[in-house]
Every structure is written in structure tokens, then in C-alpha cells.
Amino acid sequence: MATDEIVWGILGTAKINDKVVMPMHSAPKCRVKGIASRSQEKAREAAAK
């Protein structure tokens, strides 16, 4: 199954994600699938951004 889309999973909820994840959302053929954290609450907060 070949696809041109790049699917990302983010490990961690560091502040750098604020500068990296948003451009990934607007990039063509790029999708953020999920965000992981040791804290489920932090992961949900980061995913909601």
C-alpha cells in the first residue's frame, strides 16, 4: 500500500511542539496522527491545540 502522505506520531508534549506541529498540519501530504505523553491529560491538552 503506497501513499504519498507522511503520517507523524509525536512523542512528548514539549513546548517545541508549538512551533513544529502547527506547520505540519498545514503542510501538503502531511498528517499528525497522535501525540503521546506520560500523562494522558497532557497528551489530550496538546492534541486539542
A tleap script that builds the chain and sets N, CA, C and O, in Angstrom:
source leaprc.protein.ff14SB
mol = sequence {
  NMET ALA THR ASP GLU ILE VAL TRP GLY ILE
  LEU GLY THR ALA LYS ILE ASN ASP LYS VAL
  VAL MET PRO MET HIE SER ALA PRO LYS CYS
  ARG VAL LYS GLY ILE ALA SER ARG SER GLN
  GLU LYS ALA ARG GLU ALA ALA ALA CLYS
}
set mol.1.N position { 0.845 -1.178 0.000 }
set mol.1.CA position { 0.000 0.000 0.000 }
set mol.1.C position { 0.891 1.242 0.000 }
set mol.1.O position { 1.421 1.620 1.045 }
set mol.2.N position { 1.054 1.857 -1.116 }
set mol.2.CA position { 1.887 3.051 -1.239 }
set mol.2.C position { 1.028 4.303 -1.111 }
set mol.2.O position { -0.092 4.366 -1.619 }
set mol.3.N position { 1.567 5.274 -0.434 }
set mol.3.CA position { 0.872 6.557 -0.284 }
set mol.3.C position { 1.904 7.676 -0.276 }
set mol.3.O position { 3.042 7.485 0.154 }
set mol.4.N position { 1.500 8.820 -0.746 }
set mol.4.CA position { 2.400 9.977 -0.739 }
set mol.4.C position { 2.313 10.755 0.562 }
set mol.4.O position { 3.095 11.677 0.794 }
set mol.5.N position { 1.366 10.385 1.410 }
set mol.5.CA position { 1.156 11.102 2.660 }
set mol.5.C position { 2.157 10.639 3.723 }
set mol.5.O position { 2.444 9.448 3.843 }
set mol.6.N position { 2.677 11.590 4.482 }
set mol.6.CA position { 3.555 11.282 5.609 }
set mol.6.C position { 2.728 11.436 6.879 }
set mol.6.O position { 2.162 12.496 7.145 }
set mol.7.N position { 2.668 10.363 7.655 }
set mol.7.CA position { 1.882 10.365 8.884 }
set mol.7.C position { 2.853 10.385 10.060 }
set mol.7.O position { 3.763 9.560 10.143 }
set mol.8.N position { 2.645 11.338 10.969 }
set mol.8.CA position { 3.539 11.531 12.102 }
set mol.8.C position { 2.866 11.146 13.414 }
set mol.8.O position { 1.653 11.284 13.570 }
set mol.9.N position { 3.664 10.667 14.341 }
set mol.9.CA position { 3.266 10.481 15.728 }
set mol.9.C position { 4.240 11.279 16.574 }
set mol.9.O position { 5.453 11.124 16.430 }
set mol.10.N position { 3.741 12.113 17.439 }
set mol.10.CA position { 4.576 12.986 18.263 }
set mol.10.C position { 4.763 12.345 19.631 }
set mol.10.O position { 3.792 11.981 20.294 }
set mol.11.N position { 6.016 12.212 20.046 }
set mol.11.CA position { 6.335 11.658 21.364 }
set mol.11.C position { 6.727 12.787 22.301 }
set mol.11.O position { 7.815 13.352 22.189 }
set mol.12.N position { 5.843 13.105 23.215 }
set mol.12.CA position { 6.116 14.159 24.181 }
set mol.12.C position { 5.299 15.407 23.912 }
set mol.12.O position { 4.787 15.610 22.811 }
set mol.13.N position { 5.187 16.234 24.928 }
set mol.13.CA position { 4.381 17.456 24.833 }
set mol.13.C position { 5.232 18.704 25.097 }
set mol.13.O position { 4.743 19.688 25.652 }
set mol.14.N position { 6.482 18.657 24.705 }
set mol.14.CA position { 7.399 19.780 24.921 }
set mol.14.C position { 6.929 21.028 24.177 }
set mol.14.O position { 6.174 20.937 23.209 }
set mol.15.N position { 7.375 22.178 24.632 }
set mol.15.CA position { 6.971 23.455 24.037 }
set mol.15.C position { 7.395 23.583 22.574 }
set mol.15.O position { 6.777 24.333 21.819 }
set mol.16.N position { 8.429 22.870 22.170 }
set mol.16.CA position { 8.873 22.921 20.772 }
set mol.16.C position { 7.760 22.468 19.832 }
set mol.16.O position { 7.717 22.877 18.672 }
set mol.17.N position { 6.871 21.631 20.328 }
set mol.17.CA position { 5.758 21.167 19.502 }
set mol.17.C position { 4.886 22.313 19.022 }
set mol.17.O position { 4.297 22.231 17.944 }
set mol.18.N position { 4.793 23.386 19.807 }
set mol.18.CA position { 4.007 24.547 19.396 }
set mol.18.C position { 4.545 25.131 18.093 }
set mol.18.O position { 3.777 25.671 17.296 }
set mol.19.N position { 5.836 25.031 17.869 }
set mol.19.CA position { 6.454 25.589 16.670 }
set mol.19.C position { 6.573 24.569 15.541 }
set mol.19.O position { 6.803 24.947 14.392 }
set mol.20.N position { 6.421 23.292 15.850 }
set mol.20.CA position { 6.627 22.249 14.851 }
set mol.20.C position { 5.310 21.645 14.360 }
set mol.20.O position { 5.131 21.439 13.160 }
set mol.21.N position { 4.404 21.366 15.270 }
set mol.21.CA position { 3.189 20.639 14.904 }
set mol.21.C position { 2.257 21.471 14.028 }
set mol.21.O position { 1.701 20.947 13.063 }
set mol.22.N position { 2.074 22.737 14.336 }
set mol.22.CA position { 1.168 23.565 13.535 }
set mol.22.C position { 1.603 23.632 12.065 }
set mol.22.O position { 0.754 23.466 11.188 }
set mol.23.N position { 2.872 23.867 11.759 }
set mol.23.CA position { 3.273 23.841 10.351 }
set mol.23.C position { 3.064 22.462 9.709 }
set mol.23.O position { 2.800 22.368 8.510 }
set mol.24.N position { 3.181 21.414 10.494 }
set mol.24.CA position { 2.946 20.076 9.946 }
set mol.24.C position { 1.495 19.932 9.503 }
set mol.24.O position { 1.216 19.289 8.491 }
set mol.25.N position { 0.571 20.526 10.253 }
set mol.25.CA position { -0.845 20.461 9.886 }
set mol.25.C position { -1.116 21.166 8.561 }
set mol.25.O position { -1.979 20.733 7.796 }
set mol.26.N position { -0.401 22.228 8.287 }
set mol.26.CA position { -0.658 22.985 7.067 }
set mol.26.C position { 0.181 22.508 5.876 }
set mol.26.O position { -0.016 22.975 4.754 }
set mol.27.N position { 1.101 21.594 6.113 }
set mol.27.CA position { 1.940 21.082 5.024 }
set mol.27.C position { 1.138 20.099 4.163 }
set mol.27.O position { 0.374 19.289 4.688 }
set mol.28.N position { 1.314 20.175 2.858 }
set mol.28.CA position { 0.605 19.232 1.997 }
set mol.28.C position { 1.117 17.808 2.222 }
set mol.28.O position { 2.310 17.585 2.428 }
set mol.29.N position { 0.207 16.875 2.180 }
set mol.29.CA position { 0.529 15.447 2.304 }
set mol.29.C position { 1.205 15.106 3.629 }
set mol.29.O position { 2.026 14.191 3.689 }
set mol.30.N position { 0.871 15.822 4.667 }
set mol.30.CA position { 1.440 15.584 5.983 }
set mol.30.C position { 0.302 15.557 6.992 }
set mol.30.O position { -0.570 16.426 6.976 }
set mol.31.N position { 0.311 14.557 7.872 }
set mol.31.CA position { -0.769 14.428 8.856 }
set mol.31.C position { -0.186 14.006 10.193 }
set mol.31.O position { 0.676 13.129 10.253 }
set mol.32.N position { -0.656 14.630 11.259 }
set mol.32.CA position { -0.268 14.242 12.611 }
set mol.32.C position { -1.342 13.281 13.118 }
set mol.32.O position { -2.509 13.650 13.252 }
set mol.33.N position { -0.936 12.061 13.393 }
set mol.33.CA position { -1.878 11.015 13.796 }
set mol.33.C position { -2.175 11.065 15.292 }
set mol.33.O position { -3.312 10.836 15.703 }
set mol.34.N position { -1.155 11.363 16.116 }
set mol.34.CA position { -1.375 11.382 17.546 }
set mol.34.C position { -0.208 11.974 18.308 }
set mol.34.O position { 0.882 12.172 17.772 }
set mol.35.N position { -0.470 12.252 19.572 }
set mol.35.CA position { 0.548 12.789 20.468 }
set mol.35.C position { 0.572 11.924 21.720 }
set mol.35.O position { -0.471 11.662 22.319 }
set mol.36.N position { 1.751 11.486 22.111 }
set mol.36.CA position { 1.904 10.638 23.291 }
set mol.36.C position { 2.593 11.409 24.410 }
set mol.36.O position { 3.402 12.305 24.169 }
set mol.37.N position { 2.254 11.041 25.624 }
set mol.37.CA position { 2.866 11.639 26.805 }
set mol.37.C position { 2.761 10.649 27.957 }
set mol.37.O position { 1.942 9.731 27.924 }
set mol.38.N position { 3.588 10.841 28.970 }
set mol.38.CA position { 3.451 10.005 30.171 }
set mol.38.C position { 2.139 10.316 30.887 }
set mol.38.O position { 1.617 9.485 31.629 }
set mol.39.N position { 1.619 11.504 30.661 }
set mol.39.CA position { 0.360 11.924 31.272 }
set mol.39.C position { -0.717 11.979 30.189 }
set mol.39.O position { -0.568 12.711 29.210 }
set mol.40.N position { -1.787 11.225 30.349 }
set mol.40.CA position { -2.867 11.241 29.366 }
set mol.40.C position { -3.499 12.621 29.283 }
set mol.40.O position { -3.904 13.056 28.205 }
set mol.41.N position { -3.585 13.305 30.401 }
set mol.41.CA position { -4.163 14.650 30.421 }
set mol.41.C position { -3.337 15.609 29.570 }
set mol.41.O position { -3.896 16.383 28.794 }
set mol.42.N position { -2.008 15.566 29.707 }
set mol.42.CA position { -1.134 16.440 28.908 }
set mol.42.C position { -1.233 16.111 27.425 }
set mol.42.O position { -1.228 17.010 26.585 }
set mol.43.N position { -1.324 14.828 27.104 }
set mol.43.CA position { -1.444 14.421 25.705 }
set mol.43.C position { -2.755 14.959 25.113 }
set mol.43.O position { -2.773 15.449 23.984 }
set mol.44.N position { -3.818 14.867 25.858 }
set mol.44.CA position { -5.106 15.386 25.365 }
set mol.44.C position { -5.065 16.905 25.192 }
set mol.44.O position { -5.597 17.436 24.217 }
set mol.45.N position { -4.441 17.593 26.127 }
set mol.45.CA position { -4.323 19.056 26.004 }
set mol.45.C position { -3.514 19.437 24.769 }
set mol.45.O position { -3.882 20.358 24.040 }
set mol.46.N position { -2.418 18.732 24.539 }
set mol.46.CA position { -1.575 19.021 23.379 }
set mol.46.C position { -2.321 18.716 22.087 }
set mol.46.O position { -2.212 19.467 21.118 }
set mol.47.N position { -3.065 17.641 22.063 }
set mol.47.CA position { -3.816 17.266 20.848 }
set mol.47.C position { -4.932 18.268 20.562 }
set mol.47.O position { -5.297 18.473 19.405 }
set mol.48.N position { -5.467 18.883 21.591 }
set mol.48.CA position { -6.551 19.855 21.402 }
set mol.48.C position { -6.070 21.163 20.778 }
set mol.48.O position { -6.871 21.912 20.218 }
set mol.49.N position { -4.775 21.443 20.869 }
set mol.49.CA position { -4.227 22.674 20.297 }
set mol.49.C position { -4.308 22.612 18.837 }
set mol.49.O position { -3.899 23.552 18.155 }
savepdb mol mol.pdb
quit
